[in-house]
Amino acid sequence: MNPKAVQVEVEGTPSREAPKDSLENHSRVIAELFRAHNAALVSFLAARLHNAQDARDVAQEAYVRLLQLDAPGALGFLRGYLFKIAENLAIDRIRHQALRVRAAYTERLLFDELDEHSSAEQNLLAQEQLSEISARLMDLPANCRRAFVMHVLLDRPTKDIAAEMAVSDRTVRNYVTRGLLVCQAVRDETKR
């Protein structure tokens, strides 16, 4: 083995040798990028995420991804690439938050009749709705029902569910939406 080489292993890829000088240079370039542009990057992300802590978290994740690059380019290229990575991560975070808000809102709509101040008649109506929802959810395909339960009732992220079920994140979101539509249809029918 070349004495100026170290083992580099990226998740899911076989290890290979990379020159030690190249790795040190890559780290120096990233450190320079951090010093020169971190404040701008965090501001850029805070404007999109409306949360300073989320902006710092996404910026950190963007730097980690940049460090995982095999062949770093010029500093100018890396700056643009860093901001693009960060923007994509911010969009993912916004989408995930929107899904959580939608699920929480739907859950509140579905179960608001079961609060402690409701009458016996409202409780009976809510129990009937839950029974009907349960029956209709059982009519959904097994994967759809499983994804819905895991996300809405067990509060699992769609990304994790997708990995477990070996389907795309979009497919899981479609399954969840389909389940939510069933719940909303039952709710609408019983309100009439």
Backbone as ProteinMPNN parsed JSONL, in Angstrom:
{"seq_chain_A": "MNPKAVQVEVEGTPSREAPKDSLENHSRVIAELFRAHNAALVSFLAARLHNAQDARDVAQEAYVRLLQLDAPGALGFLRGYLFKIAENLAIDRIRHQALRVRAAYTERLLFDELDEHSSAEQNLLAQEQLSEISARLMDLPANCRRAFVMHVLLDRPTKDIAAEMAVSDRTVRNYVTRGLLVCQAVRDETKR", "coords_chain_A": {"N_chain_A": [[0.848, -1.182, 0.0], [0.505, 2.209, -0.732], [2.367, 4.544, 1.1], [1.499, 7.17, 1.357], [-1.225, 7.073, 1.217], [-4.618, 6.606, 2.192], [-7.346, 4.639, 3.506], [-10.507, 5.016, 2.058], [-13.869, 5.023, 2.575], [-17.072, 5.096, 1.403], [-20.495, 5.213, 2.258], [-22.148, 2.306, 1.268], [-20.485, 1.817, -0.923], [-17.669, 0.106, -2.289], [-14.49, 0.114, -0.595], [-11.705, 2.177, -1.485], [-8.45, 3.297, -2.433], [-7.254, 6.537, -1.672], [-5.262, 9.372, -2.272], [-3.537, 10.707, 0.498], [-2.797, 13.385, 0.646], [-4.614, 14.557, -1.104], [-7.038, 14.222, 0.259], [-6.574, 15.786, 2.531], [-6.261, 18.266, 1.325], [-8.805, 18.576, 0.248], [-10.338, 18.762, 2.615], [-9.246, 21.137, 3.608], [-10.104, 22.936, 1.637], [-12.873, 22.803, 2.003], [-13.009, 23.777, 4.606], [-12.14, 26.396, 4.169], [-14.198, 27.269, 2.517], [-16.277, 27.131, 4.373], [-15.474, 29.129, 6.244], [-15.588, 31.395, 4.614], [-18.203, 31.497, 3.61], [-20.209, 30.582, 5.346], [-21.889, 32.199, 7.018], [-23.457, 33.542, 5.11], [-24.69, 31.335, 3.934], [-26.204, 30.267, 6.075], [-27.937, 32.414, 6.526], [-29.259, 32.467, 4.071], [-30.594, 29.991, 4.223], [-32.133, 30.376, 6.549], [-33.945, 32.272, 5.695], [-35.525, 30.749, 4.056], [-36.427, 28.643, 5.663], [-37.423, 29.816, 7.93], [-36.491, 29.574, 10.511], [-33.902, 29.732, 12.677], [-32.361, 27.719, 13.97], [-33.034, 25.388, 12.513], [-31.962, 26.23, 10.09], [-29.191, 26.296, 10.675], [-28.821, 23.567, 11.204], [-29.429, 22.379, 8.697], [-27.466, 23.586, 7.135], [-25.17, 22.464, 8.277], [-25.573, 19.774, 7.592], [-25.377, 20.016, 4.839], [-22.66, 20.693, 4.538], [-21.543, 18.305, 5.424], [-22.364, 16.565, 3.399], [-20.977, 17.691, 1.297], [-18.366, 17.188, 2.084], [-18.291, 14.519, 1.576], [-17.873, 14.214, -1.09], [-16.152, 12.76, -3.813], [-14.318, 13.841, -5.68], [-13.291, 16.869, -5.306], [-14.024, 20.083, -6.683], [-13.132, 23.265, -8.087], [-13.028, 26.094, -5.854], [-15.046, 27.977, -6.386], [-16.932, 26.43, -7.785], [-17.582, 24.619, -5.773], [-18.795, 26.313, -3.876], [-21.203, 27.073, -5.175], [-22.293, 24.528, -5.474], [-22.537, 23.765, -2.791], [-24.526, 25.582, -1.892], [-26.633, 24.715, -3.492], [-27.011, 22.071, -2.596], [-27.752, 22.674, 0.033], [-30.101, 24.128, -0.434], [-31.745, 22.141, -1.556], [-31.909, 20.385, 0.641], [-33.235, 22.065, 2.427], [-35.702, 22.343, 1.129], [-36.595, 19.69, 1.286], [-36.887, 19.516, 4.076], [-38.905, 21.436, 4.516], [-41.024, 20.26, 3.115], [-41.354, 17.933, 4.629], [-42.122, 19.045, 7.083], [-44.522, 20.214, 6.281], [-46.041, 17.951, 5.694], [-46.262, 16.863, 8.266], [-47.732, 18.898, 9.555], [-50.089, 18.796, 8.073], [-50.941, 16.194, 8.665], [-51.31, 16.413, 11.444], [-53.327, 18.33, 11.531], [-55.389, 16.994, 10.174], [-55.743, 14.836, 11.899], [-56.646, 16.181, 14.15], [-59.06, 17.172, 13.145], [-60.401, 14.764, 12.749], [-60.68, 13.668, 15.3], [-61.692, 15.543, 17.053], [-64.196, 15.518, 18.209], [-64.065, 13.841, 20.333], [-63.264, 15.05, 22.662], [-63.022, 15.945, 26.165], [-65.247, 17.475, 26.89], [-67.41, 16.867, 25.339], [-70.69, 15.782, 24.471], [-72.684, 12.848, 25.332], [-74.02, 11.999, 23.081], [-72.474, 13.094, 21.027], [-70.135, 11.684, 21.493], [-70.961, 9.088, 20.883], [-71.554, 9.386, 18.161], [-68.977, 10.007, 17.228], [-67.657, 7.601, 17.857], [-69.008, 5.888, 16.133], [-68.177, 7.004, 13.725], [-65.43, 6.433, 13.863], [-65.522, 3.638, 13.806], [-66.577, 3.238, 11.254], [-64.569, 4.437, 9.713], [-62.447, 2.758, 10.33], [-63.402, 0.358, 9.204], [-63.523, 1.073, 6.485], [-60.871, 1.685, 5.996], [-59.807, -0.83, 6.159], [-60.589, -1.825, 3.732], [-58.784, -0.784, 1.979], [-55.823, -1.374, -0.026], [-53.297, -3.562, 1.314], [-50.616, -2.511, 1.564], [-51.084, 0.233, 1.341], [-52.75, 0.732, 3.547], [-51.022, -0.039, 5.584], [-48.9, 1.844, 5.332], [-50.331, 4.185, 5.872], [-51.175, 3.801, 8.564], [-48.672, 3.568, 9.819], [-47.601, 6.117, 9.385], [-49.576, 8.097, 10.128], [-50.746, 7.227, 12.571], [-48.607, 6.105, 14.034], [-46.717, 7.995, 13.727], [-44.443, 7.913, 12.055], [-41.762, 8.898, 9.918], [-42.205, 9.529, 6.412], [-40.097, 8.898, 4.749], [-38.672, 6.917, 6.145], [-40.599, 4.918, 6.23], [-40.878, 4.388, 3.51], [-38.361, 3.305, 2.93], [-38.453, 0.986, 4.504], [-40.599, -0.362, 3.319], [-39.708, -0.683, 0.79], [-40.367, 1.055, -1.347], [-40.966, 4.133, -3.154], [-40.624, 7.399, -1.62], [-42.571, 9.146, -2.476], [-44.599, 7.372, -3.239], [-45.35, 6.371, -0.734], [-46.327, 8.75, 0.397], [-48.506, 9.113, -1.287], [-50.043, 6.865, -0.569], [-50.624, 7.539, 2.099], [-52.1, 9.889, 1.733], [-54.264, 8.826, 0.368], [-55.444, 7.254, 2.4], [-56.097, 9.321, 4.193], [-57.998, 10.653, 2.676], [-60.041, 8.77, 2.658], [-60.746, 8.824, 5.368], [-61.62, 11.487, 5.567], [-63.813, 11.407, 3.832], [-65.613, 9.709, 5.181], [-66.064, 11.256, 7.433], [-67.262, 13.532, 6.249], [-69.606, 12.343, 5.223], [-70.973, 11.574, 7.563], [-71.551, 13.973, 8.711], [-73.647, 15.026, 7.372]], "CA_chain_A": [[0.0, 0.0, 0.0], [1.223, 3.472, -0.819], [2.396, 5.15, 2.433], [0.79, 8.45, 1.34], [-2.631, 6.829, 0.894], [-5.46, 6.135, 3.292], [-8.562, 3.979, 3.062], [-11.693, 5.858, 2.01], [-15.059, 4.193, 2.373], [-18.323, 5.842, 1.366], [-21.59, 4.276, 2.524], [-22.698, 1.544, 0.154], [-19.541, 1.601, -2.007], [-16.474, -0.57, -1.813], [-13.427, 1.054, -0.261], [-10.634, 2.32, -2.454], [-7.394, 4.13, -1.894], [-7.181, 7.921, -2.142], [-4.06, 9.999, -1.735], [-3.737, 11.43, 1.751], [-2.692, 14.814, 0.342], [-5.861, 14.962, -1.739], [-8.063, 14.332, 1.304], [-6.242, 16.946, 3.354], [-6.553, 19.437, 0.505], [-10.276, 18.642, 0.185], [-10.789, 19.274, 3.914], [-8.846, 22.547, 3.675], [-10.991, 23.694, 0.741], [-14.177, 22.879, 2.666], [-12.847, 24.685, 5.748], [-12.103, 27.743, 3.589], [-15.58, 27.53, 2.089], [-17.036, 27.376, 5.598], [-15.106, 30.449, 6.784], [-15.962, 32.463, 3.691], [-19.606, 31.545, 3.172], [-21.165, 29.985, 6.273], [-22.887, 33.191, 7.45], [-24.381, 33.741, 3.986], [-25.464, 30.106, 3.768], [-27.187, 30.173, 7.162], [-28.947, 33.447, 6.244], [-30.011, 31.954, 2.92], [-31.479, 28.929, 4.695], [-33.078, 30.93, 7.529], [-35.0, 32.94, 4.931], [-36.411, 29.723, 3.499], [-36.963, 27.762, 6.706], [-38.027, 30.658, 8.979], [-36.057, 29.059, 11.8], [-32.432, 29.806, 12.688], [-31.778, 26.426, 14.335], [-33.175, 24.52, 11.341], [-31.003, 26.707, 9.086], [-27.86, 25.813, 11.058], [-28.809, 22.104, 11.03], [-29.371, 22.069, 7.266], [-26.134, 24.003, 6.668], [-24.223, 21.446, 8.723], [-25.778, 18.579, 6.763], [-24.852, 20.327, 3.503], [-21.199, 20.56, 4.611], [-21.234, 16.869, 5.519], [-22.501, 15.991, 2.056], [-19.884, 18.216, 0.485], [-17.163, 16.465, 2.492], [-18.355, 13.153, 1.055], [-17.553, 14.22, -2.514], [-14.912, 12.064, -4.157], [-13.384, 14.708, -6.402], [-13.697, 18.26, -5.158], [-13.658, 20.959, -7.788], [-12.638, 24.58, -7.701], [-13.768, 26.694, -4.747], [-16.259, 28.597, -6.942], [-17.883, 25.345, -8.053], [-18.037, 24.07, -4.49], [-19.725, 27.26, -3.257], [-22.494, 26.894, -5.842], [-22.783, 23.184, -5.145], [-22.938, 23.809, -1.39], [-25.814, 26.263, -1.789], [-27.648, 23.865, -4.126], [-27.267, 20.993, -1.637], [-28.487, 23.262, 1.16], [-31.449, 24.463, -0.896], [-32.492, 20.878, -1.666], [-32.177, 19.914, 2.003], [-34.267, 22.952, 2.988], [-36.975, 21.962, 0.495], [-36.999, 18.423, 1.91], [-37.339, 19.8, 5.446], [-40.188, 22.141, 4.411], [-42.027, 19.256, 2.722], [-41.595, 17.055, 5.78], [-42.901, 19.811, 8.053], [-45.873, 20.379, 5.742], [-46.736, 16.679, 5.892], [-46.579, 16.759, 9.702], [-48.813, 19.838, 9.852], [-51.312, 18.266, 7.462], [-51.367, 15.025, 9.443], [-51.812, 16.884, 12.742], [-54.605, 18.997, 11.27], [-56.369, 15.95, 9.852], [-56.005, 14.093, 13.139], [-57.481, 17.041, 14.998], [-60.403, 17.181, 12.559], [-61.035, 13.461, 12.908], [-60.903, 13.255, 16.674], [-62.048, 16.652, 17.934], [-65.452, 15.23, 18.913], [-63.822, 12.974, 21.484], [-62.691, 15.762, 23.8], [-63.679, 15.658, 27.436], [-66.443, 18.278, 27.074], [-68.454, 16.503, 24.39], [-71.857, 15.09, 25.032], [-72.763, 11.41, 25.067], [-74.452, 11.84, 21.689], [-71.305, 13.36, 20.195], [-69.217, 10.555, 21.671], [-71.517, 7.955, 20.131], [-71.347, 9.703, 16.754], [-67.544, 9.876, 16.964], [-67.334, 6.176, 17.871], [-69.528, 5.33, 14.88], [-67.269, 7.449, 12.665], [-64.195, 5.659, 13.976], [-65.807, 2.274, 13.338], [-66.721, 3.297, 9.797], [-63.231, 4.721, 9.178], [-61.686, 1.518, 10.474], [-63.895, -0.598, 8.206], [-63.129, 1.526, 5.148], [-59.423, 1.549, 5.865], [-59.547, -2.259, 5.921], [-60.831, -2.074, 2.316], [-57.636, -0.313, 1.206], [-54.765, -2.386, -0.192], [-52.502, -3.751, 2.533], [-49.5, -1.554, 1.627], [-51.655, 1.56, 1.567], [-53.215, 0.75, 4.94], [-49.827, -0.119, 6.44], [-48.221, 3.144, 5.278], [-51.196, 5.152, 6.559], [-51.099, 3.553, 10.008], [-47.326, 3.874, 10.293], [-47.342, 7.553, 9.35], [-50.554, 8.918, 10.855], [-50.957, 6.786, 13.947], [-47.337, 5.852, 14.718], [-45.906, 9.198, 13.518], [-43.173, 7.565, 11.417], [-41.485, 9.694, 8.719], [-42.49, 8.821, 5.162], [-38.832, 8.399, 4.214], [-38.381, 5.654, 6.828], [-41.603, 3.941, 5.785], [-40.52, 4.034, 2.131], [-37.204, 2.398, 2.984], [-38.898, -0.29, 5.061], [-41.515, -1.029, 2.391], [-39.011, -0.768, -0.5], [-41.07, 1.851, -2.35], [-40.494, 5.522, -3.115], [-41.238, 8.296, -0.641], [-43.787, 9.666, -3.124], [-45.612, 6.318, -3.146], [-45.833, 6.369, 0.653], [-47.168, 9.943, 0.571], [-49.775, 8.845, -1.978], [-50.789, 5.944, 0.289], [-51.117, 8.293, 3.265], [-53.157, 10.774, 1.233], [-55.433, 7.982, 0.07], [-56.054, 6.949, 3.695], [-56.693, 10.547, 4.716], [-59.215, 10.912, 1.895], [-61.063, 7.848, 3.178], [-61.182, 9.369, 6.662], [-62.383, 12.71, 5.329], [-65.087, 11.034, 3.206], [-66.489, 9.216, 6.253], [-66.41, 12.434, 8.248], [-68.221, 14.34, 5.488], [-70.862, 11.613, 5.136], [-71.677, 11.538, 8.841], [-71.942, 15.338, 9.07], [-74.874, 15.376, 6.632]], "C_chain_A": [[0.888, 1.238, 0.0], [1.212, 4.148, 0.546], [1.681, 6.494, 2.481], [-0.68, 8.258, 0.989], [-3.346, 6.344, 2.149], [-6.681, 5.465, 2.704], [-9.732, 4.958, 3.117], [-12.873, 4.944, 1.737], [-16.29, 5.065, 2.478], [-19.431, 4.832, 1.534], [-22.057, 3.61, 1.234], [-21.731, 1.337, -0.999], [-18.314, 0.889, -1.46], [-15.381, 0.457, -1.531], [-12.393, 1.048, -1.368], [-9.601, 3.254, -1.847], [-7.458, 5.52, -2.509], [-5.94, 8.546, -1.534], [-4.385, 10.836, -0.508], [-3.705, 12.935, 1.507], [-3.982, 15.343, -0.261], [-6.967, 15.149, -0.705], [-7.824, 15.546, 2.191], [-6.56, 18.229, 2.612], [-8.067, 19.65, 0.432], [-10.826, 19.228, 1.486], [-10.433, 20.748, 4.067], [-9.751, 23.419, 2.823], [-12.365, 23.86, 1.39], [-14.105, 23.832, 3.861], [-12.817, 26.136, 5.264], [-13.501, 28.175, 3.14], [-16.449, 27.866, 3.293], [-16.749, 28.783, 6.127], [-15.651, 31.572, 5.906], [-17.47, 32.6, 3.497], [-20.625, 31.019, 4.173], [-22.25, 30.97, 6.702], [-23.916, 33.42, 6.345], [-25.269, 32.515, 3.786], [-26.553, 29.994, 4.835], [-28.291, 31.218, 6.956], [-29.87, 33.015, 5.102], [-31.037, 30.907, 3.363], [-32.52, 29.446, 5.689], [-34.227, 31.636, 6.822], [-35.992, 31.931, 4.354], [-37.123, 28.918, 4.583], [-37.654, 28.519, 7.841], [-37.68, 30.16, 10.375], [-34.533, 28.989, 11.781], [-31.791, 28.461, 13.015], [-31.882, 25.43, 13.181], [-32.166, 24.921, 10.264], [-29.597, 26.218, 9.406], [-27.755, 24.298, 10.867], [-28.662, 21.722, 9.562], [-28.005, 22.462, 6.702], [-25.098, 22.948, 7.047], [-24.356, 20.183, 7.87], [-25.243, 18.801, 5.344], [-23.327, 20.206, 3.483], [-20.79, 19.09, 4.684], [-21.325, 16.23, 4.144], [-21.368, 16.45, 1.146], [-18.577, 17.498, 0.823], [-17.127, 15.051, 1.926], [-18.07, 13.083, -0.443], [-16.221, 13.525, -2.757], [-13.882, 13.002, -4.763], [-13.836, 16.156, -6.268], [-13.231, 19.087, -6.344], [-13.084, 22.252, -7.269], [-13.54, 25.151, -6.618], [-15.073, 27.316, -5.231], [-17.33, 27.553, -7.229], [-18.46, 24.816, -6.747], [-19.013, 25.004, -3.788], [-21.117, 27.097, -3.858], [-23.121, 25.554, -5.491], [-23.272, 23.119, -3.699], [-24.312, 24.453, -1.241], [-26.931, 25.428, -2.421], [-28.011, 22.699, -3.208], [-28.14, 21.524, -0.506], [-29.918, 23.594, 0.755], [-32.306, 23.194, -1.0], [-32.838, 20.309, -0.292], [-33.259, 20.763, 2.665], [-35.638, 22.602, 2.419], [-37.483, 20.659, 1.095], [-37.553, 18.658, 3.307], [-38.697, 20.491, 5.432], [-41.285, 21.153, 4.052], [-42.378, 18.349, 3.899], [-42.434, 17.775, 6.835], [-44.336, 19.993, 7.581], [-46.679, 19.09, 5.909], [-47.139, 16.498, 7.349], [-47.741, 17.669, 10.079], [-50.122, 19.304, 9.298], [-51.835, 17.075, 8.254], [-51.943, 15.45, 10.792], [-53.176, 17.551, 12.579], [-55.698, 17.975, 10.999], [-56.733, 15.157, 11.096], [-56.912, 14.901, 14.055], [-58.91, 17.078, 14.463], [-61.144, 15.875, 12.832], [-61.448, 13.17, 14.347], [-61.337, 14.378, 17.611], [-63.346, 16.409, 18.699], [-65.243, 14.42, 20.186], [-63.227, 13.717, 22.684], [-63.554, 15.574, 25.042], [-64.982, 16.414, 27.641], [-67.59, 17.87, 26.156], [-69.558, 15.7, 25.068], [-71.816, 13.605, 24.686], [-73.153, 11.161, 23.609], [-73.278, 12.076, 20.739], [-70.284, 12.228, 20.296], [-69.68, 9.343, 20.873], [-71.291, 8.174, 18.635], [-69.866, 9.526, 16.372], [-67.127, 8.41, 16.938], [-67.833, 5.496, 16.602], [-68.625, 5.73, 13.709], [-65.974, 6.638, 12.683], [-64.387, 4.222, 13.493], [-65.897, 2.236, 11.82], [-65.366, 3.549, 9.132], [-62.389, 3.445, 9.214], [-62.094, 0.501, 9.418], [-63.442, -0.207, 6.805], [-61.618, 1.432, 4.939], [-59.043, 0.09, 5.608], [-59.786, -2.634, 4.456], [-59.673, -1.604, 1.428], [-56.641, -1.464, 1.01], [-53.857, -2.415, 1.044], [-51.35, -2.747, 2.649], [-49.977, -0.141, 1.933], [-52.061, 1.702, 3.033], [-52.018, 0.765, 5.902], [-49.094, 1.224, 6.492], [-49.021, 4.201, 6.031], [-51.07, 5.006, 8.072], [-49.722, 3.95, 10.543], [-47.079, 5.383, 10.358], [-48.288, 8.342, 10.258], [-50.675, 8.503, 12.318], [-49.651, 6.581, 14.72], [-46.333, 6.986, 14.526], [-44.517, 8.888, 12.96], [-42.967, 8.451, 10.187], [-41.703, 8.868, 7.448], [-41.221, 8.23, 4.556], [-38.483, 7.041, 4.825], [-39.338, 4.553, 6.379], [-41.255, 3.455, 4.376], [-39.357, 3.044, 2.114], [-37.622, 1.017, 3.476], [-39.762, -1.079, 4.078], [-40.904, -1.215, 0.999], [-39.823, -0.129, -1.632], [-40.547, 3.279, -2.242], [-41.239, 6.31, -2.036], [-42.556, 8.841, -1.193], [-44.922, 8.635, -3.044], [-46.2, 6.27, -1.74], [-46.736, 7.57, 0.889], [-48.516, 9.771, -0.125], [-50.651, 7.891, -1.163], [-51.419, 6.692, 1.469], [-52.266, 9.203, 2.842], [-54.423, 9.986, 0.939], [-56.175, 7.608, 1.36], [-56.739, 8.155, 4.299], [-57.975, 10.902, 3.977], [-60.365, 10.003, 2.341], [-61.623, 8.395, 4.491], [-62.047, 10.603, 6.468], [-63.739, 12.394, 4.715], [-66.071, 10.543, 4.262], [-66.957, 10.382, 7.106], [-67.459, 13.292, 7.548], [-69.591, 13.668, 5.423], [-71.652, 11.661, 6.442], [-72.104, 12.929, 9.306], [-73.265, 15.719, 8.419], [-76.105, 15.01, 7.405]], "O_chain_A": [[1.915, 1.274, 0.678], [0.135, 4.317, 1.117], [1.286, 6.925, 3.564], [-1.321, 9.194, 0.509], [-2.741, 5.751, 3.042], [-7.02, 5.688, 1.542], [-9.919, 5.649, 4.118], [-12.866, 4.179, 0.773], [-16.532, 5.697, 3.506], [-19.339, 3.716, 1.022], [-22.324, 4.28, 0.237], [-22.119, 0.723, -1.993], [-17.965, 1.057, -0.292], [-15.343, 1.525, -2.141], [-12.223, 0.063, -2.086], [-9.87, 3.924, -0.85], [-7.685, 5.669, -3.71], [-5.609, 8.265, -0.382], [-5.371, 11.572, -0.477], [-4.493, 13.677, 2.093], [-4.396, 16.462, 0.041], [-7.738, 16.106, -0.775], [-8.765, 16.249, 2.558], [-7.074, 19.178, 3.204], [-8.546, 20.778, 0.542], [-11.692, 20.102, 1.451], [-11.227, 21.526, 4.596], [-10.125, 24.517, 3.235], [-12.953, 24.94, 1.331], [-15.034, 24.604, 4.098], [-13.412, 27.009, 5.895], [-13.917, 29.311, 3.366], [-17.265, 28.786, 3.235], [-17.674, 29.539, 6.422], [-16.122, 32.589, 6.417], [-17.964, 33.7, 3.247], [-21.817, 31.011, 3.867], [-23.425, 30.603, 6.743], [-25.115, 33.485, 6.618], [-26.46, 32.645, 3.502], [-27.697, 29.661, 4.523], [-29.463, 30.925, 7.192], [-31.088, 33.178, 5.166], [-32.192, 30.932, 2.938], [-33.667, 28.999, 5.671], [-35.362, 31.602, 7.298], [-37.172, 32.243, 4.187], [-38.289, 28.556, 4.43], [-38.391, 27.922, 8.625], [-38.47, 30.303, 11.308], [-33.946, 28.274, 10.968], [-30.785, 28.095, 12.407], [-30.926, 24.706, 12.9], [-31.583, 24.061, 9.603], [-28.881, 25.771, 8.51], [-26.722, 23.799, 10.421], [-27.868, 20.846, 9.22], [-27.449, 21.738, 5.876], [-24.25, 22.583, 6.233], [-23.351, 19.593, 7.472], [-24.717, 17.876, 4.724], [-22.76, 19.678, 2.526], [-19.801, 18.684, 4.073], [-20.46, 15.44, 3.765], [-20.867, 15.68, 0.326], [-17.771, 17.232, -0.068], [-16.058, 14.452, 1.81], [-18.031, 11.99, -1.008], [-15.276, 13.691, -1.986], [-12.706, 12.96, -4.4], [-14.678, 16.616, -7.039], [-12.182, 18.824, -6.931], [-12.606, 22.321, -6.137], [-14.69, 24.735, -6.482], [-16.099, 27.198, -4.561], [-18.507, 27.774, -6.945], [-19.665, 24.594, -6.629], [-19.966, 24.537, -3.165], [-22.101, 26.996, -3.125], [-24.323, 25.46, -5.244], [-24.295, 22.497, -3.411], [-25.171, 23.921, -0.538], [-28.059, 25.438, -1.928], [-29.189, 22.373, -3.058], [-29.138, 20.907, -0.134], [-30.849, 23.364, 1.527], [-33.461, 23.187, -0.576], [-33.943, 19.806, -0.089], [-34.107, 20.236, 3.386], [-36.625, 22.568, 3.154], [-38.673, 20.532, 1.383], [-38.568, 18.072, 3.683], [-39.557, 20.168, 6.251], [-42.371, 21.203, 4.63], [-43.545, 18.038, 4.134], [-43.348, 17.186, 7.413], [-45.267, 19.935, 8.384], [-47.867, 19.137, 6.229], [-48.241, 16.029, 7.635], [-48.63, 17.269, 10.831], [-51.151, 19.352, 9.972], [-53.038, 16.961, 8.487], [-52.955, 14.904, 11.232], [-54.072, 17.353, 13.4], [-56.803, 18.08, 11.532], [-57.902, 14.843, 11.317], [-57.836, 14.361, 14.661], [-59.865, 17.023, 15.239], [-62.344, 15.869, 13.108], [-62.453, 12.5, 14.584], [-61.352, 14.197, 18.828], [-63.573, 17.034, 19.735], [-66.142, 14.326, 21.021], [-62.739, 13.084, 23.621], [-64.686, 15.097, 24.958], [-65.769, 16.024, 28.504], [-68.654, 18.489, 26.203], [-69.358, 15.044, 26.09], [-71.018, 13.166, 23.858], [-72.667, 10.219, 22.983], [-73.107, 11.346, 19.763], [-69.651, 11.86, 19.307], [-68.867, 8.653, 20.258], [-70.883, 7.254, 17.925], [-69.551, 8.966, 15.322], [-66.328, 8.012, 16.091], [-67.156, 4.624, 16.057], [-68.341, 4.924, 12.823], [-65.487, 6.21, 11.636], [-63.505, 3.66, 12.843], [-65.37, 1.329, 11.176], [-65.053, 2.944, 8.107], [-61.709, 3.106, 8.245], [-61.241, -0.143, 8.807], [-63.025, -1.063, 6.025], [-61.15, 1.134, 3.839], [-58.064, -0.186, 4.914], [-59.256, -3.639, 3.981], [-59.592, -1.984, 0.259], [-56.624, -2.415, 1.792], [-53.684, -1.403, 1.723], [-51.129, -2.19, 3.725], [-49.343, 0.587, 2.696], [-51.737, 2.702, 3.675], [-52.013, 1.488, 6.898], [-48.713, 1.687, 7.568], [-48.448, 5.02, 6.749], [-50.878, 5.996, 8.778], [-49.616, 4.589, 11.59], [-46.424, 5.869, 11.28], [-47.842, 9.159, 11.064], [-50.701, 9.357, 13.204], [-49.591, 6.85, 15.919], [-45.236, 6.954, 15.084], [-43.533, 9.522, 13.342], [-43.933, 8.727, 9.477], [-41.422, 7.67, 7.414], [-41.268, 7.177, 3.92], [-38.052, 6.128, 4.121], [-38.936, 3.408, 6.175], [-41.327, 2.261, 4.086], [-39.376, 2.064, 1.37], [-37.195, 0.0, 2.928], [-39.674, -2.305, 4.007], [-41.516, -1.835, 0.13], [-39.948, -0.689, -2.721], [-39.772, 3.594, -1.338], [-42.329, 5.934, -1.605], [-43.535, 8.979, -0.459], [-46.074, 8.998, -2.807], [-47.413, 6.142, -1.576], [-47.793, 7.439, 1.507], [-49.543, 10.224, 0.379], [-51.864, 8.085, -1.074], [-52.592, 6.499, 1.789], [-53.289, 9.274, 3.523], [-55.528, 10.441, 1.234], [-57.405, 7.645, 1.398], [-57.831, 8.041, 4.854], [-58.929, 11.394, 4.58], [-61.52, 10.428, 2.391], [-62.837, 8.42, 4.691], [-63.08, 10.755, 7.119], [-64.726, 13.051, 5.046], [-67.242, 10.922, 4.239], [-68.134, 10.467, 7.455], [-68.429, 13.727, 8.17], [-70.618, 14.334, 5.552], [-72.878, 11.776, 6.419], [-72.937, 13.048, 10.205], [-73.933, 16.646, 8.877], [-77.22, 15.233, 6.934]]}, "name": "protein", "num_of_chains": 1, "seq": "MNPKAVQVEVEGTPSREAPKDSLENHSRVIAELFRAHNAALVSFLAARLHNAQDARDVAQEAYVRLLQLDAPGALGFLRGYLFKIAENLAIDRIRHQALRVRAAYTERLLFDELDEHSSAEQNLLAQEQLSEISARLMDLPANCRRAFVMHVLLDRPTKDIAAEMAVSDRTVRNYVTRGLLVCQAVRDETKR"}
